[in-house]
Amino acid sequence: MAKRVIIVDDSRAVIATAELALEGMINSGAIEFKSYLNPMELLGALQGGSENFDLLISDVNMPQLNGLELARAIKADERYKNKPIIILTTESSNEMKMSGKEIGVTGWMVKPFSDEKLVKSLQMVLGV
């Protein structure tokens, strides 16, 4: 069964780049890919039970809700507290990474990212 991967980023270009990088995994049926431009929309769907994921990839700097706040809200929900979250961002400060670690994010990837690194990260986290 395909693993459900959700990416949330306010940049359509980043979403398209990630989807292209993961095309082989999508086409082989290893993953099912869904994207959100608005983190509040994703959070509402998760909290309402109409959405679920095996792995979430999130930007940090988004206008409606930053990715660390989103991760904190998701990890506070019993249904998602053990689900992996990878932060995909231009932020590379140690303070920001430590905040992510304290919240419980699984990994941190700095933009721009290579297709290979993204694929390897998903394979490692999801075991596919």
Secondary structure, DSSP 8 states (H G I E B T S, - for coil): --EEEEEE-S-HHHHHHHHHHTHHHHHTTSEEEEEES-HHHHHHHHHHTS---SEEEE-S--SSS-HHHHHHHHHTSTTTTTS-EEEEES---HHHHHHHHHHT-SEEEESS--HHHHHHHHHHHHT-
